[in-house]
Amino acid sequence: MSEAYELKAEARERVGKGSAREIRRNGKVPAVIYGDKKAPISITLDYKTLYYKIHGGGFKTTIANIILDGKSIQVLPKDYQLDPVSDKPVHVDFLRVSAKSVVNVHVPIHFLNEELSPGIKRGGVLNIVRHDVELHAPANAIPEAIEIDLTGKVIGDSIHISAVTLPKGVTSVIQDRDFTIATIAAPAVLADEDETTEVAVESTEAEEKEGE
């Protein structure tokens, strides 16, 4: 998993839309810390620091230590809102976690060795059904990504969750089916050729039957 990082925060005394707008005008982002059977804490964070953390990747799968009034609170980002026009963060929710916490988290999927896939070499297309997978994982051992090796994959192959080796203590949230993550699909030209061949074979067989 990614190394934990620190975020310096200030307590927020007032809440509400008016207060949140004022906070954003001052270059801060309103946020809340909740969970672990404790009262929620409203805080503000530096806009620039938060912006780069969110857009840098792995934000929702990396533990953060929020420094508030000289104390460190271990959290996992659970949700955030971005301005639809500027992509600037406007609010963040953090979940308190500990060494014993187990969380559900969406982890990205990375595909490796496309150049070693015979199917892709033939012009096949990697059809990605899922770009991430929801996992049940210890908060202090969340994988940065799930890696899938495409070596040897041919056209028509499907990759299911059962083929993925997950880290110890990590399981898929979905347990009732062996869902598909990706397939190696035939290129359009090859698919058209196969269809044409099938039609030709059927036509020949029909002609042979008529001649009998």
C-alpha distance (Angstrom), angle and dihedral (degrees) to the residues before:
residue distance angle dihedral
M1 . . .
S2 3.80 . .
E3 3.78 118.4 .
A4 3.80 114.8 -97.1
Y5 3.79 117.3 -107.3
E6 3.80 136.3 -160.7
L7 3.78 130.0 -112.4
K8 3.78 119.6 -169.6
A9 3.79 112.7 -139.8
E10 3.77 140.7 -177.9
A11 3.79 125.9 -146.0
R12 3.79 115.3 -106.3
E13 3.77 114.0 -141.0
R14 3.80 98.7 -176.5
V15 3.80 125.6 50.7
G16 3.78 133.0 -171.7
K17 3.80 137.3 81.0
G18 3.79 95.3 -69.6
S19 3.78 92.5 51.8
A20 3.82 91.9 45.4
R21 3.81 92.1 52.9
E22 3.80 90.9 50.5
I23 3.81 90.5 49.9
R24 3.81 91.4 52.9
R25 3.80 91.9 48.2
N26 3.80 87.3 57.0
G27 3.81 92.9 55.1
K28 3.79 96.3 -100.0
V29 3.80 134.3 115.4
P30 3.82 122.9 -136.9
A31 3.79 115.9 -129.4
V32 3.78 141.4 165.9
I33 3.81 133.9 -141.2
Y34 3.81 115.7 -151.6
G35 3.80 142.6 159.0
D36 3.80 137.7 56.3
K37 3.83 88.8 94.2
K38 3.80 91.2 -73.4
A39 3.78 131.5 121.8
P40 3.83 115.6 -88.4
I41 3.80 117.1 -102.1
S42 3.80 120.5 -146.5
I43 3.80 112.5 -146.5
T44 3.79 142.8 164.6
L45 3.80 126.5 -131.6
D46 3.78 134.7 -164.3
Y47 3.81 108.8 -89.4
K48 3.81 98.7 -143.1
T49 3.81 95.1 48.5
L50 3.79 91.9 47.8
Y51 3.80 93.1 45.9
Y52 3.80 93.1 57.4
K53 3.80 92.6 44.1
I54 3.80 92.5 52.9
H55 3.79 96.0 44.6
G56 3.80 94.5 39.2
G57 3.81 93.0 75.2
G58 3.79 132.8 -111.2
F59 3.79 93.2 54.1
K60 3.81 96.1 137.5
T61 3.81 94.6 43.1
T62 3.81 99.1 49.7
I63 3.79 127.0 84.1
A64 3.81 115.9 -123.4
N65 3.79 129.5 -162.5
I66 3.78 110.0 -143.3
I67 3.79 112.2 -154.4
L68 3.79 109.0 -147.8
D69 3.81 124.1 167.6
G70 3.79 90.4 -17.4
K71 3.80 93.8 -52.6
S72 3.81 128.3 107.7
I73 3.81 120.3 -131.3
Q74 3.80 116.3 -168.2
V75 3.79 111.2 -139.9
L76 3.78 144.2 163.5
P77 3.82 118.4 -141.0
K78 3.80 106.2 -117.7
D79 3.78 103.2 175.4
Y80 3.77 142.4 -6.1
Q81 3.77 137.8 -173.3
L82 3.79 124.6 -138.9
D83 3.77 129.3 -161.9
P84 3.84 104.6 -102.8
V85 3.81 92.0 -135.2
S86 3.81 106.3 36.1
D87 3.84 100.5 24.9
K88 3.80 88.1 -131.4
P89 3.82 115.6 149.7
V90 3.80 112.1 -106.5
H91 3.82 101.3 174.0
V92 3.81 140.1 2.3
D93 3.81 133.4 -162.2
F94 3.81 118.2 -152.3
L95 3.81 125.9 -166.5
R96 3.81 118.5 -146.4
V97 3.80 110.9 -124.1
S98 3.79 138.6 178.1
A99 3.79 137.7 -169.3
K100 3.81 88.2 -83.5
S101 3.80 97.0 47.9
V102 3.79 119.6 115.5
V103 3.79 116.8 -164.1
N104 3.79 141.6 -177.5
V105 3.78 110.4 -121.2
H106 3.80 137.6 167.1
V107 3.81 109.9 -121.5
P108 3.83 122.0 -166.5
I109 3.80 121.3 -118.0
H110 3.81 120.6 -130.5
F111 3.80 120.5 -162.9
L112 3.80 116.7 -147.4
N113 3.82 135.4 -162.3
E114 3.79 99.9 15.1
E115 3.81 86.8 161.0
L116 3.82 89.3 62.3
S117 3.80 94.4 55.5
P118 3.84 111.5 102.8
G119 3.79 89.0 -157.4
I120 3.79 93.8 56.1
K121 3.82 90.4 43.4
R122 3.81 88.1 58.1
G123 3.78 89.2 55.0
G124 3.77 97.3 -90.5
V125 3.77 119.0 153.1
L126 3.79 126.5 -124.6
N127 3.79 101.4 -129.5
I128 3.80 106.1 -161.1
V129 3.79 111.0 -155.0
R130 3.81 95.1 175.3
H131 3.80 126.0 26.7
D132 3.79 91.2 -171.5
V133 3.78 139.1 14.1
E134 3.79 128.9 -141.0
L135 3.79 110.5 -121.6
H136 3.80 136.2 -171.9
A137 3.81 103.8 -135.8
P138 3.81 143.5 155.8
A139 3.80 108.0 -93.6
N140 3.80 91.1 -125.6
A141 3.81 94.1 49.1
I142 3.80 106.0 45.4
P143 3.82 109.6 148.9
E144 3.81 114.9 -122.5
A145 3.79 90.1 -137.3
I146 3.79 143.0 -16.5
E147 3.81 111.1 -114.4
I148 3.80 121.7 -149.7
D149 3.80 119.8 -168.3
L150 3.81 113.8 -142.3
T151 3.81 94.6 -169.2
G152 3.81 110.2 137.0
K153 3.80 95.4 5.9
V154 3.81 113.0 146.3
I155 3.78 134.0 -164.9
G156 3.78 109.5 -70.4
D157 3.80 95.4 28.9
S158 3.80 118.3 133.3
I159 3.79 125.0 -158.2
H160 3.80 115.4 -146.2
I161 3.79 131.6 -173.1
S162 3.82 89.4 -106.6
A163 3.82 88.6 67.0
V164 3.80 92.4 57.4
T165 3.80 119.4 93.7
L166 3.79 107.5 -142.2
P167 3.82 124.5 -160.9
K168 3.79 118.8 -95.8
G169 3.79 112.0 -76.3
V170 3.81 93.0 17.0
T171 3.81 122.0 111.6
S172 3.77 137.3 170.8
V173 3.79 114.4 -98.4
I174 3.81 88.9 -139.6
Q175 3.79 106.7 71.4
D176 3.79 104.1 156.5
R177 3.81 97.8 75.1
D178 3.79 141.8 26.3
F179 3.79 95.6 -119.1
T180 3.79 124.7 -160.4
I181 3.79 119.5 -110.4
A182 3.81 100.0 179.4
T183 3.80 144.3 -18.4
I184 3.79 135.9 -153.4
A185 3.79 102.6 -124.0
A186 3.79 126.8 -163.4
P187 3.81 116.2 -106.5
A188 3.80 114.8 -105.4
V189 3.83 93.0 -109.4
L190 3.80 93.3 51.9
A191 3.79 91.5 45.8
D192 3.82 90.2 51.6
E193 3.81 91.0 49.1
D194 3.80 91.4 51.2
E195 3.79 90.9 49.2
T196 3.81 91.3 49.0
T197 3.81 90.4 50.1
E198 3.79 91.6 50.7
V199 3.80 91.3 50.4
A200 3.81 91.0 48.8
V201 3.80 92.0 50.2
E202 3.79 91.9 48.9
S203 3.81 90.5 48.8
T204 3.81 92.0 50.4
E205 3.79 92.1 48.7
A206 3.80 90.5 50.2
E207 3.81 91.7 50.9
E208 3.81 91.3 49.3
K209 3.80 90.9 52.3
E210 3.80 91.3 50.2
G211 3.81 90.5 51.7
E212 3.80 93.6 52.5
